């Protein structure tokens, strides 16, 4: 997801691509609060994968809860969430594994 609304601060030249997955059965609100002059907050639904750019020193706060309340359940340094852009995604690995060694289906000569 492109960060159109909340661009990284202009004085920050270094950024990393991060990936967070909500592996719980509850809705979460994630936010970064330790970077001056930058606001980042998203809702992450159960099973959803969130891709975002951040500075390596940023910390992602995970707030988990119900309708009217949420508690801070975890804080993760963004450098631990860094995604390797050269690594193939798991679903891409499955797709390529299914077609790599497969032989073409035999074609019948017709009637």
C-alpha positions, 0 to 999 in steps of 0.5 A: 500500500502506498503511503499517499497521505502520510509521507515520511518526514523530509529530513529522513533519507533512509527508509525500509520496507516493512511487513506486519501480519495480524495473526490474531482473530481480533482487529488491531490498530497499529501506529508509529508514535516515536518519529517526530513530525510523522503520523502513521496509524492503520487498522489491520484486520485478522489475517491481513498483511500490512506493507509500509515504509518506515525509518529503521528506528521507528517502533510499531505499536500494536493495539488489540481490543474490542469495540470501544477499548484497546490495549497496547499489546506489543511494540515491535522495532520496525527494523525487525519487520523489514521485508526483503524485496528480493525474496519471493512471497510464499504464494509466489513460491507455491505457484512457481513450484507447481509449474517448474517441473511440470510437463506439458499435457499430452495433446491428442491427435483429434478424431 
